[in-house]
Amino acid sequence: MRALPLLLLAMLASTAVRAAPEPMAPAVTPAEKAHGAVGGRLEPGANSFTAAQVRARFAEMGFADVADLKLDGQGIWRGRAEHAGRTLNVGMDFRGNVAAE
């Protein structure tokens, strides 16, 4: 007879643990996301993105005034762009990963 209250208590405790909210991930700005999108490494490969699509992707990531945009021999779009008052080298690989330095 004692086991029943203990069993109910254990069931309630396990439900409370499962109902606890997940911790929230820290907010990441688009530029921070771009820096960490692929750990700064872009993968070579057959790139089918157009220059207009690459410019749009950079804009989504918070980069402006994209200049000198060219597709290199490894299939990576490379150029320069402005972010937070700085000019950075930017790139985008065939998967749409963006990196800046």
C-alpha positions as protocol buffer text, in pm:
chain_id: "A"
residue {
  index: 1
  type: MET
  ca { x: 0 y: 0 z: 0 }
}
residue {
  index: 2
  type: ARG
  ca { x: 296 y: 233 z: 64 }
}
residue {
  index: 3
  type: ALA
  ca { x: 428 y: 174 z: -286 }
}
residue {
  index: 4
  type: LEU
  ca { x: 129 y: 345 z: -453 }
}
residue {
  index: 5
  type: PRO
  ca { x: 195 y: 697 z: -314 }
}
residue {
  index: 6
  type: LEU
  ca { x: 564 y: 662 z: -397 }
}
residue {
  index: 7
  type: LEU
  ca { x: 480 y: 550 z: -750 }
}
residue {
  index: 8
  type: LEU
  ca { x: 248 y: 847 z: -800 }
}
residue {
  index: 9
  type: LEU
  ca { x: 511 y: 1085 z: -666 }
}
residue {
  index: 10
  type: ALA
  ca { x: 774 y: 939 z: -901 }
}
residue {
  index: 11
  type: MET
  ca { x: 536 y: 974 z: -1199 }
}
residue {
  index: 12
  type: LEU
  ca { x: 464 y: 1339 z: -1116 }
}
residue {
  index: 13
  type: ALA
  ca { x: 834 y: 1417 z: -1074 }
}
residue {
  index: 14
  type: SER
  ca { x: 925 y: 1262 z: -1411 }
}
residue {
  index: 15
  type: THR
  ca { x: 647 y: 1460 z: -1582 }
}
residue {
  index: 16
  type: ALA
  ca { x: 775 y: 1784 z: -1429 }
}
residue {
  index: 17
  type: VAL
  ca { x: 1126 y: 1716 z: -1557 }
}
residue {
  index: 18
  type: ARG
  ca { x: 1002 y: 1652 z: -1910 }
}
residue {
  index: 19
  type: ALA
  ca { x: 783 y: 1964 z: -1905 }
}
residue {
  index: 20
  type: ALA
  ca { x: 1075 y: 2195 z: -1823 }
}
residue {
  index: 21
  type: PRO
  ca { x: 1139 y: 2436 z: -2110 }
}
residue {
  index: 22
  type: GLU
  ca { x: 1446 y: 2396 z: -2328 }
}
residue {
  index: 23
  type: PRO
  ca { x: 1714 y: 2660 z: -2271 }
}
residue {
  index: 24
  type: MET
  ca { x: 1712 y: 2925 z: -2540 }
}
residue {
  index: 25
  type: ALA
  ca { x: 2005 y: 2955 z: -2777 }
}
residue {
  index: 26
  type: PRO
  ca { x: 2179 y: 3293 z: -2770 }
}
residue {
  index: 27
  type: ALA
  ca { x: 2075 y: 3538 z: -3038 }
}
residue {
  index: 28
  type: VAL
  ca { x: 2309 y: 3549 z: -3336 }
}
residue {
  index: 29
  type: THR
  ca { x: 2329 y: 3837 z: -3579 }
}
residue {
  index: 30
  type: PRO
  ca { x: 2336 y: 3763 z: -3953 }
}
residue {
  index: 31
  type: ALA
  ca { x: 2703 y: 3864 z: -3976 }
}
residue {
  index: 32
  type: GLU
  ca { x: 2799 y: 3637 z: -3684 }
}
residue {
  index: 33
  type: LYS
  ca { x: 2607 y: 3358 z: -3851 }
}
residue {
  index: 34
  type: ALA
  ca { x: 2797 y: 3421 z: -4173 }
}
residue {
  index: 35
  type: HIS
  ca { x: 3132 y: 3402 z: -3996 }
}
residue {
  index: 36
  type: GLY
  ca { x: 3042 y: 3069 z: -3840 }
}
residue {
  index: 37
  type: ALA
  ca { x: 2831 y: 2924 z: -4120 }
}
residue {
  index: 38
  type: VAL
  ca { x: 3107 y: 2687 z: -4223 }
}
residue {
  index: 39
  type: GLY
  ca { x: 3376 y: 2774 z: -3976 }
}
residue {
  index: 40
  type: GLY
  ca { x: 3531 y: 3009 z: -4227 }
}
residue {
  index: 41
  type: ARG
  ca { x: 3582 y: 2725 z: -4476 }
}
residue {
  index: 42
  type: LEU
  ca { x: 3398 y: 2720 z: -4804 }
}
residue {
  index: 43
  type: GLU
  ca { x: 3370 y: 2396 z: -4998 }
}
residue {
  index: 44
  type: PRO
  ca { x: 3479 y: 2381 z: -5361 }
}
residue {
  index: 45
  type: GLY
  ca { x: 3227 y: 2237 z: -5604 }
}
residue {
  index: 46
  type: ALA
  ca { x: 3014 y: 2301 z: -5911 }
}
residue {
  index: 47
  type: ASN
  ca { x: 2834 y: 2627 z: -5828 }
}
residue {
  index: 48
  type: SER
  ca { x: 2505 y: 2701 z: -6002 }
}
residue {
  index: 49
  type: PHE
  ca { x: 2423 y: 3027 z: -5822 }
}
residue {
  index: 50
  type: THR
  ca { x: 2403 y: 3340 z: -6035 }
}
residue {
  index: 51
  type: ALA
  ca { x: 2573 y: 3664 z: -5934 }
}
residue {
  index: 52
  type: ALA
  ca { x: 2230 y: 3813 z: -5855 }
}
residue {
  index: 53
  type: GLN
  ca { x: 2147 y: 3521 z: -5623 }
}
residue {
  index: 54
  type: VAL
  ca { x: 2482 y: 3556 z: -5447 }
}
residue {
  index: 55
  type: ARG
  ca { x: 2429 y: 3930 z: -5396 }
}
residue {
  index: 56
  type: ALA
  ca { x: 2081 y: 3859 z: -5253 }
}
residue {
  index: 57
  type: ARG
  ca { x: 2224 y: 3596 z: -5015 }
}
residue {
  index: 58
  type: PHE
  ca { x: 2492 y: 3839 z: -4895 }
}
residue {
  index: 59
  type: ALA
  ca { x: 2223 y: 4103 z: -4839 }
}
residue {
  index: 60
  type: GLU
  ca { x: 2020 y: 3851 z: -4632 }
}
residue {
  index: 61
  type: MET
  ca { x: 2328 y: 3797 z: -4419 }
}
residue {
  index: 62
  type: GLY
  ca { x: 2367 y: 4172 z: -4352 }
}
residue {
  index: 63
  type: PHE
  ca { x: 2634 y: 4258 z: -4608 }
}
residue {
  index: 64
  type: ALA
  ca { x: 2599 y: 4565 z: -4834 }
}
residue {
  index: 65
  type: ASP
  ca { x: 2780 y: 4722 z: -5128 }
}
residue {
  index: 66
  type: VAL
  ca { x: 2909 y: 4395 z: -5272 }
}
residue {
  index: 67
  type: ALA
  ca { x: 3197 y: 4464 z: -5512 }
}
residue {
  index: 68
  type: ASP
  ca { x: 3439 y: 4267 z: -5732 }
}
residue {
  index: 69
  type: LEU
  ca { x: 3214 y: 3959 z: -5727 }
}
residue {
  index: 70
  type: LYS
  ca { x: 3367 y: 3675 z: -5928 }
}
residue {
  index: 71
  type: LEU
  ca { x: 3329 y: 3298 z: -5950 }
}
residue {
  index: 72
  type: ASP
  ca { x: 3673 y: 3144 z: -5893 }
}
residue {
  index: 73
  type: GLY
  ca { x: 3817 y: 2822 z: -6037 }
}
residue {
  index: 74
  type: GLN
  ca { x: 3699 y: 2622 z: -5735 }
}
residue {
  index: 75
  type: GLY
  ca { x: 3334 y: 2721 z: -5781 }
}
residue {
  index: 76
  type: ILE
  ca { x: 3334 y: 2973 z: -5496 }
}
residue {
  index: 77
  type: TRP
  ca { x: 3189 y: 3320 z: -5544 }
}
residue {
  index: 78
  type: ARG
  ca { x: 3428 y: 3577 z: -5394 }
}
residue {
  index: 79
  type: GLY
  ca { x: 3410 y: 3952 z: -5350 }
}
residue {
  index: 80
  type: ARG
  ca { x: 3416 y: 4235 z: -5100 }
}
residue {
  index: 81
  type: ALA
  ca { x: 3127 y: 4375 z: -4898 }
}
residue {
  index: 82
  type: GLU
  ca { x: 3055 y: 4628 z: -4625 }
}
residue {
  index: 83
  type: HIS
  ca { x: 2939 y: 4530 z: -4280 }
}
residue {
  index: 84
  type: ALA
  ca { x: 2930 y: 4750 z: -3967 }
}
residue {
  index: 85
  type: GLY
  ca { x: 3149 y: 5011 z: -4132 }
}
residue {
  index: 86
  type: ARG
  ca { x: 3417 y: 4762 z: -4236 }
}
residue {
  index: 87
  type: THR
  ca { x: 3504 y: 4620 z: -4576 }
}
residue {
  index: 88
  type: LEU
  ca { x: 3536 y: 4242 z: -4562 }
}
residue {
  index: 89
  type: ASN
  ca { x: 3627 y: 3968 z: -4808 }
}
residue {
  index: 90
  type: VAL
  ca { x: 3321 y: 3749 z: -4854 }
}
residue {
  index: 91
  type: GLY
  ca { x: 3259 y: 3419 z: -5025 }
}
residue {
  index: 92
  type: MET
  ca { x: 2979 y: 3176 z: -5097 }
}
residue {
  index: 93
  type: ASP
  ca { x: 3014 y: 2812 z: -5193 }
}
residue {
  index: 94
  type: PHE
  ca { x: 2792 y: 2584 z: -5401 }
}
residue {
  index: 95
  type: ARG
  ca { x: 2583 y: 2495 z: -5093 }
}
residue {
  index: 96
  type: GLY
  ca { x: 2502 y: 2859 z: -5016 }
}
residue {
  index: 97
  type: ASN
  ca { x: 2738 y: 2875 z: -4716 }
}
residue {
  index: 98
  type: VAL
  ca { x: 2874 y: 3225 z: -4660 }
}
residue {
  index: 99
  type: ALA
  ca { x: 3203 y: 3317 z: -4496 }
}
residue {
  index: 100
  type: ALA
  ca { x: 3362 y: 3657 z: -4432 }
}
residue {
  index: 101
  type: GLU
  ca { x: 3699 y: 3775 z: -4312 }
}
